[in-house]
């Protein structure tokens, strides 16, 4: 299987192209965006040197399913999934924060907690918690949305005080974040999974708040297997999880956390194949459906044709 790590299309009405960490975004006129989910993979805000076959398709199709499954909670940017690796949608003016919500003490939050912090993004954390323990209520720990480099933790009050988001809008973002997390948790529970934490991005279109980008994918979310969770927690064992955390852990074991001077461990074909398999595993568990890889011929030509056909209909 081939990995698509770069695109260079020129569509009718195209005004610009933005290359993100893992997505290529094409602006069509003033109203529409084409988001191509490439097979690039990032961790610690660094794009890794090898692409992961099928990753873009996994991300795009999970996001499309969850955008559809939450459209009754908040309108979203999606118009169509024009290709297994592509979503076409409305251009929104993005809020310059990412809304991170955590149901459990794990990942970045645990690393901060273990280092002695008891306040994360203005949220007080109780003493005596252990890794992967459930919070009494999910906590919201927003980050700034960096165009380049690392996103930074920030509190609600700092966001409002700095004028990044108005108080009225921020409180609406919090309400949407909690409602989306509840829905995602309910869907995950039906699949035998726990939605541990996730992030959402929002924007405005014609003065109305909309959900943007991806939702509940392995790049934006962390899942535990529900079966055995309590037993592993009580025994102090690692949780069996489905997320991109295994990539971060592999990098950390190889001495890389995105800091200056650190070298990314070698991404052998076996490592790449293993990451593809984990992404497919997550897709099948989260959606309850068998993953069907898209046509593996001239992928770029397929994407271009599907987008051009879809543009004729909007």
C-alpha positions, -999 to 999 in steps of 0.1 A, spaced: 0 0 0 12 35 -8 12 65 15 2 99 2 23 124 20 19 155 -4 -6 169 -28 -3 197 -53 -37 202 -70 -51 232 -88 -89 232 -87 -114 256 -105 -118 286 -83 -88 278 -61 -75 307 -42 -48 292 -19 -34 260 -4 -24 256 32 -2 227 43 -8 216 78 8 189 99 -12 162 83 -38 179 60 -36 198 28 -64 224 27 -74 241 -5 -95 273 -5 -122 275 -32 -135 310 -37 -145 326 -4 -169 300 8 -155 265 6 -126 244 17 -112 211 5 -95 192 32 -73 163 21 -63 140 49 -29 129 38 -10 99 52 15 122 71 17 116 108 28 140 135 36 136 172 49 162 196 39 187 170 66 173 146 57 157 112 74 123 111 96 113 81 74 84 69 38 83 58 13 57 71 -7 40 44 -45 42 50 -41 67 78 -57 96 59 -86 74 49 -91 62 84 -91 98 98 -114 112 71 -140 85 73 -142 84 111 -145 122 111 -172 121 85 -192 96 104 -190 115 137 -198 149 121 -230 133 108 -237 117 141 -235 150 160 -251 174 135 -281 176 157 -260 191 185 -242 217 165 -240 225 128 -207 215 112 -186 225 82 -190 193 62 -208 194 28 -196 160 14 -169 133 18 -159 136 -18 -132 109 -16 -122 84 11 -94 109 19 -113 141 13 -139 163 29 -154 194 12 -170 219 35 -178 255 44 -151 280 52 -154 292 87 -135 319 107 -117 297 133 -115 304 169 -78 306 179 -82 279 206 -87 241 206 -112 228 231 -96 199 249 -119 178 271 -106 151 294 -126 124 312 -96 106 326 -61 116 340 -38 103 313 -14 115 286 -3 151 288 -25 157 319 -9 128 337 26 139 328 19 173 342 2 158 373 31 134 379 55 164 377 36 180 407 11 203 389 -23 205 406 -37 231 383 -42 225 346 -55 254 324 -71 269 355 -87 237 366 -78 225 401 -69 188 402 -73 169 435 -44 152 452 -41 114 453 -52 106 418 -35 78 398 -28 75 361 -59 67 340 -83 74 369 -116 89 359 -123 125 369 -155 131 389 -166 153 359 -148 158 326 -125 188 326 -119 213 298 -83 222 293 -80 244 262 -49 251 242 -39 280 220 -40 270 183 -5 275 169 1 280 132 35 265 138 53 249 167 36 238 199 1 245 211 2 259 246 -21 252 276 -43 283 285 -71 289 309 -106 300 303 -100 333 321 -68 340 301 -86 333 268 -113 358 277 -89 384 293 -67 384 262 -97 388 239 -90 356 221 -127 346 225 -155 366 240 -170 353 272 -203 347 256 -188 327 227 -164 308 250 -192 296 273 -211 284 242 -180 265 231 -178 249 265 -214 238 263 -209 224 228 -177 206 239 -195 189 268 -224 178 247 -202 165 219 -181 146 245 -212 130 260 -224 119 225 -190 105 217 -188 87 250 -222 71 244 -212 59 210 -179 46 222 -196 27 251 -218 8 226 -186 -4 209 -170 -15 242 -147 15 243 -142 45 267 -137 79 251 -109 91 274 -102 126 260 -105 145 228 -103 180 212 -127 200 191 -121 230 168 -148 256 162 -153 285 140 -180 310 129 -198 312 96 -223 341 90 -221 348 128 -230 312 137 -207 289 157 -199 257 137 -179 226 144 -148 223 122 -121 199 112 -121 163 125 -139 148 154 -133 116 175 -105 103 154 -73 86 167 -54 118 160 -77 139 181 -89 114 207 -79 87 230 -99 55 236 -95 28 262 -111 -7 260 -138 -8 286 -134 -45 293 -108 -49 320 -104 -11 326 -112 -13 363 -90 -43 369 -60 -28 352 -66 5 371 -67 -13 404 -35 -33 396 -17 -2 384 -13 -17 349 -13 1 316 -46 4 300 -53 -13 267 -60 17 244 -67 28 209 -52 62 201 -21 78 187 -5 76 222 13 43 211 32 64 185 42 89 212 53 61 235 74 45 208 90 79 201 97 85 238 112 50 242 135 60 214 145 92 232 123 117 212 98 141 226 101 169 200 128 188 218 157 205 201 186 181 193 166 149 196 165 124 167 134 106 155 139 68 158 142 49 125 107 43 110 113 8 95 88 -8 72 78 -30 101 71 1 123 51 18 96 31 -14 89 24 -17 126 11 18 128 -12 13 98 -26 -19 115 -33 1 147 -52 28 128 -73 2 110 -80 -16 143 -92 17 158 -114 24 128 -131 -10 131 -137 -7 168 -149 29 168 -173 25 138 -183 -11 142 -176 -16 105 -150 -35 85 -123 -12 71 -122 -14 33 -90 2 18 -97 25 -11 -84 18 -46 -46 16 -44 -38 25 -80 -32 61 -89 -45 76 -57 -37 112 -65 -56 110 -98 -86 94 -81 -86 121 -54 -84 149 -80 -112 134 -102 -135 129 -72 -130 164 -60 -136 179 -94 -168 159 -97 -179 171 -63 -172 207 -70 -196 207 -99 -224 200 -74 -219 227 -49 
